Amino acid sequence: MSKILIIEDEEAIADLEKDYLELSGFDVEIATRGDVGLEKALKEEYDLIILDLMLPEVDGFDICRQVREEKNIPIIMVSAKKDDIDKIRGLGLGADDYMTKPFSPSELVARVKAHMERYNRLVGSNVVKNDIIEIRGIKIDKTARRVWINGEEKTFTTKEFDLLTFLAENPNRVFTKAELFRQIWDMESVGDIATVTVHIKKIREKIEFNTAKPQYIETIWGVGYRFKV
């Protein structure tokens, strides 16, 4: 649930805004003093701030400036001031929107939703998701090169990780030792394919419950290995 902070000294207005926002599924907190609102905004985590300009102790302009120095969350300024100079100053300090009182609570909710969606899209577009493989209790994070078995992280050498990942990315397919050696070690097999057998043994010790009866990496006698799904 998205969390919104309303910094507004007129309690009736703040309560009305809170009611409409909560009906739309938002979690809302109110601060009726500028200094209290500023402290909350800086120390706690919110997804959006609705900020009045005329506040006791610390005004909205100063709050906006200090919050913007620390955080990039959307800020909607609200004020009875209609002068363009106030709008220009507020937007110049980093506010995302400026609404002049009186306004419809429904319009406020609509603007809140629009700014939240825009912010989430921008944040989401900058997040690089790790490339992860998950198969029957095994989680392989290719990006971070980490492996978990039933929730417990296990340590793998570089080649163990590469071999396990390659097999997991090609499930139910049989590979010869020579093919695996060529794929992982990037070399033609010249009497070194025993290396594959050793690495498969070490991987099984880390991922199998019973290495005598492997559930993941099967030996296909006379051929090679297969990762079973």
BELLIN-V685969 format. One record per pair of residues at least 12 apart in sequence whose ideal C-beta (glycine too) atoms are under 8 Angstrom apart, sorted by the first residue. I is the first residue (numbers start at 0). J is the second residue. If there is no record, write none. Layout:
# BELLIN-V685969
I/J
I/J
This chain:
# BELLIN-V685969
0/24
0/25
0/26
1/24
1/25
1/26
1/46
1/47
1/115
2/25
2/26
2/27
2/28
2/44
2/45
2/46
3/20
3/25
3/26
3/27
3/28
3/45
3/46
3/47
3/48
3/49
3/111
4/27
4/28
4/29
4/30
4/36
4/39
4/40
4/43
4/45
4/47
4/48
4/49
5/17
5/27
5/28
5/29
5/30
5/48
5/49
6/29
6/30
6/33
6/36
6/37
6/39
6/40
6/48
6/49
6/50
6/51
6/54
6/59
6/62
7/29
7/30
7/31
7/49
7/51
7/54
7/77
8/31
8/32
8/33
8/51
8/53
8/54
8/55
9/51
10/29
10/31
12/100
13/29
13/31
14/29
15/104
16/49
16/104
16/107
17/29
18/104
19/104
19/105
19/107
19/108
20/107
20/108
20/111
23/108
23/111
23/112
25/111
28/45
32/54
32/55
32/56
32/57
33/54
33/55
33/56
33/57
33/58
33/59
33/61
33/62
34/56
34/57
35/56
36/50
36/54
36/57
36/62
37/57
37/61
37/62
37/65
37/66
40/62
40/66
40/70
41/65
41/66
41/69
41/70
45/72
46/72
46/73
46/115
46/118
47/72
47/73
47/74
47/75
47/111
47/114
47/115
47/118
48/66
48/72
48/73
48/74
48/75
49/75
49/77
49/107
49/111
50/62
50/63
50/74
50/75
50/76
50/77
50/94
51/76
51/77
51/78
52/76
52/77
52/78
52/80
52/85
52/89
53/78
53/79
53/80
59/76
59/78
59/89
60/88
60/89
60/92
63/76
63/89
63/92
63/93
63/94
64/92
64/93
66/93
67/92
67/93
71/118
72/118
73/95
73/96
73/114
73/115
73/117
73/118
74/93
74/94
74/95
74/96
75/94
75/95
75/96
75/97
75/98
75/107
75/110
75/111
75/114
76/89
76/94
76/96
76/97
76/98
77/97
77/98
77/99
77/100
77/102
77/107
78/97
78/98
78/99
78/100
79/99
79/100
80/99
81/99
85/97
95/114
96/110
96/114
98/110
127/142
129/141
129/142
129/143
130/142
132/164
132/167
132/168
134/167
134/170
134/215
134/226
134/228
135/214
135/215
135/228
136/148
136/149
137/167
137/206
137/215
139/160
139/163
139/164
139/167
141/164
144/160
146/160
146/163
146/205
146/206
148/205
148/206
153/205
153/206
155/202
155/205
156/201
158/183
158/184
158/198
159/198
159/201
159/202
159/205
161/183
162/179
162/183
162/195
162/198
162/199
162/202
163/202
163/206
165/179
165/182
165/183
166/179
166/216
166/224
166/225
166/226
167/226
169/226
170/226
170/227
170/228
171/225
171/226
171/227
171/228
172/225
172/226
173/219
173/222
173/223
173/224
173/225
174/223
174/224
174/225
175/222
175/223
176/188
176/192
176/195
176/196
176/223
176/224
177/192
178/223
179/192
179/195
179/223
179/224
180/192
180/194
180/195
183/195
195/224
199/216
199/224
202/216
203/215
203/216
214/227
215/227
